[in-house]
């Protein structure tokens, strides 16, 4: 399928500028607000939500959407939204299944490597397979992104606006990348997309491999406690400098002392 990047360039121009400017303005305003005045959601957005390891797969997904036809892009975006909803709804069952993998609990249930490999392969394998691969990859990314947002939620009990803020950030980033690329026409977009895809696959494989090795790379005096629960105050960092991606190398927030809530609470 040929790459369609030239349609309606002028029509997308104003929307592109408005979309990108609105999101950047909101983030800049939030960044200049004193930390004490940001509130729980604002502090989480600046501290955790914009972590490169969480947003890089979304960035790749935006590129992939721009490099396929309208129909494939629409279906993939819809599957991403469905994945978000299902990932949120069935997160407890998903975590219960993923915890069987070595290192899953202490590395955000491997949400980052799974997302990176799914989107990276879609980009790296080229234009002929991309329209077919982007649909399941979008669904996987949506499920993993919903799970990663919930796992980093600092609010005990899980306040809905934290999750909605994370989803909104994801929608903005994917839309910004898509609109920028679809508004321009350049032959090197295909090559650049494959390069980004290769990076994503490499990062996912390297990080996933290290995570799966689990305790083999951890110091012997590391905290053995890996029991964790969702939506609880942040726990202390487990092992300093143990991972390349700090926010994905520590256990999910633990329940407060004396709490009898299950390991994976809704």
Rosetta blueprint (number, residue, H / E / L):
1 X L
2 X L
3 X L
4 X L
5 X L
6 X L
7 X L
8 X L
9 X H
10 X H
11 X H
12 X H
13 X H
14 X H
15 X H
16 X H
17 X H
18 X H
19 X H
20 X H
21 X H
22 X H
23 X H
24 X H
25 X H
26 X H
27 X H
28 X H
29 X H
30 X H
31 X H
32 X H
33 X L
34 X L
35 X H
36 X H
37 X H
38 X L
39 X H
40 X H
41 X H
42 X H
43 X H
44 X H
45 X H
46 X H
47 X H
48 X H
49 X H
50 X L
51 X L
52 X H
53 X H
54 X H
55 X H
56 X H
57 X H
58 X H
59 X H
60 X H
61 X H
62 X H
63 X H
64 X H
65 X H
66 X H
67 X L
68 X L
69 X L
70 X H
71 X H
72 X H
73 X H
74 X H
75 X H
76 X H
77 X H
78 X H
79 X H
80 X H
81 X H
82 X H
83 X H
84 X H
85 X H
86 X H
87 X H
88 X H
89 X H
90 X L
91 X H
92 X H
93 X H
94 X H
95 X H
96 X H
97 X H
98 X H
99 X L
100 X L
101 X L
102 X L
103 X L
104 X L
105 X H
106 X H
107 X H
108 X H
109 X H
110 X H
111 X H
112 X H
113 X H
114 X H
115 X H
116 X H
117 X H
118 X H
119 X H
120 X H
121 X H
122 X H
123 X H
124 X H
125 X L
126 X L
127 X H
128 X H
129 X H
130 X H
131 X H
132 X H
133 X H
134 X H
135 X H
136 X H
137 X H
138 X H
139 X H
140 X H
141 X H
142 X H
143 X H
144 X H
145 X H
146 X H
147 X H
148 X H
149 X H
150 X H
151 X H
152 X L
153 X L
154 X L
155 X L
156 X L
157 X L
158 X L
159 X L
160 X H
161 X H
162 X H
163 X H
164 X H
165 X H
166 X H
167 X H
168 X H
169 X H
170 X H
171 X H
172 X H
173 X H
174 X H
175 X H
176 X H
177 X H
178 X H
179 X H
180 X H
181 X H
182 X H
183 X H
184 X L
185 X L
186 X L
187 X L
188 X H
189 X H
190 X H
191 X H
192 X H
193 X H
194 X H
195 X H
196 X H
197 X H
198 X H
199 X H
200 X H
201 X H
202 X H
203 X H
204 X H
205 X H
206 X H
207 X H
208 X H
209 X H
210 X H
211 X H
212 X H
213 X H
214 X H
215 X H
216 X H
217 X H
218 X L
219 X L
220 X L
221 X L
222 X L
223 X L
224 X L
225 X L
226 X L
227 X L
228 X L
229 X L
230 X L
231 X L
232 X L
233 X L
234 X L
235 X L
236 X L
237 X L
238 X L
239 X L
240 X L
241 X L
242 X L
243 X L
244 X L
245 X L
246 X H
247 X H
248 X H
249 X L
250 X L
251 X L
252 X L
253 X L
254 X L
255 X L
256 X L
257 X L
258 X L
259 X L
260 X L
261 X L
262 X L
263 X L
264 X L
265 X L
266 X L
